[in-house]
């Protein structure tokens, strides 16, 4: 019992030190930003940013909600080493990367909007929206659960692509981590391509990428026969054609309580056609007869690039941790109100996004000392989830207080100067990214 008390005291001190260091690193408007952050954590739902001024922890007037985001400075890149310092106990950090959209189809005065992917539940509708895309690289601390802690959460400009942004983020994070502990980075099928493999070839990290089931890989070329041009590729490995599969280098069959019987196969020494210098290991995960479902003939295909080949008994479940970043996207949009404010510039949107990342880290550092506060229709949980931690944040905030200074009263604002002309904001067109695929033209007979 005494050890548990000391452990709780250590976690509380860690949270307090983190909040104080964040406050010291924030730039202009840090007092209002800190109040805004705590008010957002204590408010279940809002329809506008100004509603956060109704929270008892926000000690300023409602115009300060927008002014804090407009004038405040939350340096996301400068705070990233502080986040990495919280990973000091990890022998092999597990990272997860992905990107999502901040929709703004009606925000005609918001600059640098483009067409972004967004799933839709309506059959036949195109899964797109107009707005800003954000790329995220997060640390996944637990083997199971919904906690994902963003290290970098940045807007994808119209001159960038999700591939180049993800590669740049992975490079920055790996440079901030200790060299003797290369991380494992998990990515979805959008990143399982030659451009991403080549862009991250010199980064000291193990990369595990989901591959589309219609892709083709290639074996190493055979020895030069002495005639003609040397071959660059060996036999084709077509993921959708089992007749092209050679004998697996390793096979594992396990019984999982949640997934049922699972077969895992491993092939070594393959490569992508346009990235022949980067050798990868291919993993196929197949559920043989899942409970209540039919057998999946395609399975889950993973490409493993790193300094060592994966160990199937230890590493085949590693990719399942990638889905934590999807949970964070849903949590950030629904509970942390990430996409709720209607901000006028991309810079203000980035400031608010960096503030949402700070909220997530504080909830994670405080989960060990938070006391569950279930609603009347909720059952008590033993393991704190992000939603439950956010639900109990108000009671902890009443104990620890805030490093932010109280507002100083001042005279009434003079208001809009007489004679100053009000101008409408400029309307910005939607930027359409060029398609770099080679266009084919139909040829006519002579």
Buried (B, 14 or more C-beta within 10 A) or exposed (E): EEEEEEEEEEBBEBBBEBBEBBBEBBEEBBBBBBBBBBBBBBBEEBEBBBBBBEBEBBBBEBEBBBBBBBBBBBEBEEBBEBBBEBBEEBEEBBBBBBBBBBBBEEBBBBBBBBBBBBEEEEEEEEEBBBBBBBBBBBBBBEEEBBBBBBBBBBBBBBEBBBBBBBBBBBBBBBEBBEEEBBBBBBBBBBBBBBBBBBBBEEBBBBBBBBBEBEBBBBBBBEEEEEEEEEEEBBEEBBBEEEEBBEEBBBEBEBEEEEBBBBBBBBBBBBBBEEBBEBBBBBBBBBBEEBEEEEEEEEBBBBBBBBEEBBEBEEBBBBBBBBBBBBBBBEBBBEBBBBBBBEBBBBEBBBBBBBBBBBBBBBBBBBBBBBEBBEEEEEEEEEEBBBBBBBBBBBEBBEEEEBBBEEBEEEEEEEEEEEEEEEEEEEEEEEBEEEEEEEEEEEEEEE
